[in-house]
Amino acid sequence: MIKACIFDLDGTIADTVESIAVVGNRLLSHYGLKEQPVEGYNFFAGDGADELVRRILEASGGIDKVDYEEAKQIYRKWFEEDPFYHVKPFDGIVEMLNGLKKEGIKIGVCSNKPHHAAVDVVNKIFGEELFDKVQGQTAEIPRKPSPLGPLAIAKEFNAKPSECLYMGDTNTDMDTGNAAGMFTIGVTWGFRPRRELEEHHADKIVDKPEEILAYAKAHKNV
């Protein structure tokens, strides 16, 4: 029986790569380093802001030339100034989410963004009423692949892990959902290729958001 669907944010329900890339390249330019192509951020992103900064510094040859702690703080400051640059839902996402709500299935977001940033982004592009719970990174909820975030959401929804679907677009998401004991669904429209999802043991891989709704409906009373 499926009672809840928990979604990653970046690359799963929201197309955010340009918002990440514009700040990342501004940071690189600030240090006189080579900017990276937007598509490269599909692989830099996915494991939190600190790891993204480390990856772009490595890619631009600046990891040993720049104060990493300072760079992390600058990136966070600049990103928080405008986290909504070209951010939009992927096609079909809103319709899928509304369909889940109509079925009486709880929906939540678990993101590696800092909690307040995750809430701000979700509220900005989806409104404050659509999701039943948004959980970002906090002192108590470490970043994925820790399963604590989705498990906290499941507990709030009064759902067992086995009654939850966990959706994401990266290896980190599949590792997170599997560690939480949830059924993992990898989505192919996000940051990473299908092969990565397969190698990290996605239980199911989908190419369109409506496939998530169809699966949840088919297993709601199973």
N, C-alpha and C positions, 0 to 999 in steps of 0.2 A: 504493500500500500504506500503510495506516494502522498505525503502530506505537505512537503515543502520543496522549493527549488531555490538554491543558493548560487548566485552568480559572481564571478570575477567582474571587475569594472572595466579597466583599460583593455581594449582589444576583444572584449567579449560582448558587452552590451553597448559600450561607447567607443566611437572612433576618436581616439585621443592622441594619435601618434604625432600630429603636427604641433599640438600644444606642448608636447614633451621635447620635440626636436628644436623648436624655435628657442626655447630657453637653454637647451643643451648647447646649441651652436653659439648662442650669445655668450655663454660661459667660456667656450673654447676661444672665441674671438677676443674676449677680455684678456685671456692669457697669451694671446698671439699664436694660438694653435690652429691647426687646419680644421675647418668645419667639416662635419660628416653629412652624407646624404640622408634625406629623411627616411628612406627605406632601411637604412642601417639601424635606425632607432627601434625597428621591430625586434631586433636582437639585443639591443642595449637595455630596453625596458622590460618590465615584468617581475623584477625582484626588489622593488623599492628604489627610492631616489638615491640613496647612498651608493647602492651597487651600480645604478645607472651612471653616476658621476665617475666611479672608478673605471667603468668600461669605456666611456667616451674619452677619458684621459689616456687610457692604454691605447685605444685605437688611433689617437692623434699624436702619440709619442710623447705625451706630457706627464705621464704618471710619476716620473722621477724629477720633474722640473717644477712641479706645482705643489703647494701646501694642500694636501688632500682635505684636511679638516676645514680649512678656509673655503675651499671650492664647494664642499658639501653645503656649507652655510649660505654661500652666495646663491647656489642653485635653488635651495629651498626658498630663500627670500624672493628671488626673481620669479619663481614659479607661482608663489602665492599672490604676487601682484596681478597676474592675469592667467588663472588656471583654465580659462574657457576658450582659448584661442582655437578657432575652427573645430571645436568639440561638438559632436553630434551623435545621436543614436545611429547604429547600423540599420540599414533597411530591414523592415519586418520585425524589429525588436519590440517596439511599443505595442504592436498588434499581438505579438506572442505573449507579452507580459499581461496585457489586459485579458487575454484568453485564459491564462492561468488563474487570474483573480476571479474570473467568472466561474471557474471550476471549483472555487473555494480552496485553492492551494496557496499557502503562504509563500511569499517571495522576499528574498533578502539579497544583500550585496556584501561580499567580503573582499576588501581591497588592501593592497600593500601601501596605498597612500596613507599619510597621517590621517587620523580619524576625522578631524574637522574638515580637511580638504576633500575627503571622500564624500562626506555629507554635503558639502557645498556643491560639488560637481553633480551628484545625483539629484539634488533638489533643483539645481539650475536647469538641467536638461530633461528631467522627468517629472518635476514637481514634487511637492512634499508628501503627497498622499498615495502615490503608487506603490512604493515599497513598504513592507511591514517592518523592515529592519535594515539599517546600513551600518556596517562595522568596518572601520579602518584600523590602522596600526596605532596601538596605545602602549603604555608601560605594562599593562596587564595582558594585552593581546599582541604577541610578537608577530613579525611579518611571516607570511607564508614562505616555505612549506610547513610551518607549524600548523597543526590542525585545530589549534585552540579557537581561532576565529569562527570557522564554520560550526564547530561544536557548541560555542556559546550561542550562536544564532539558533541552532537546532533546539537547544535547551529552552530558549525563550519562546520558541514556537511549540513547545511541548511535543517535539517529534524525536523519535529515535534516529540515530545516524542512518540506519537501514531504511528509514522512511523518507530520506532526503536525496535529491539529485544535486550534484555539484557540477557546475558548468564553468569551463575556462578555456583559454586558448594557448597555454604554454605548458612546458614540462613541470614547472612549479605548481601550476594548478592541478595537474593530474596527480602529482605527488601529494599535494595537500588533501584532495578529496579522498584518495586511497588511504592516506594515514588516518583520516577521520572516519573511515568505514562507510563512506557514502558511495553511491553509484555515480561514477564520473562520466561526464559527457564532454568530449573535446569539440571545439568549434573551429572550423577551417577558415573563417573570414577575418581572423585576428592577426596577431603578431607573428605566429610561428607556423611552419609547415605541418602537414598531416603526419609525416614520418615521425616528428618529435612526439606528437600525441600518442602514436602507436607504440613507440619505444618506451613511453612512460605509462603504459598499461591503461589507456582510456578504455572504459567499459563499452563506450559507444562513441562514434564520431559522426557529426552532422555537418551538412553544407548549407543549411538554411534554418533560420530561427523557428519556422513552423514545425520542423521536425521535433523540436524540444516539446512544443505544446502537444503534438500528437502522441509522443511517447508518454508524457505525464498523464494525459487523459486515459490512455490505454492501460496504465498501471495504477490509476488512482484507487481502484477498488480491488486490486489483486492481492 
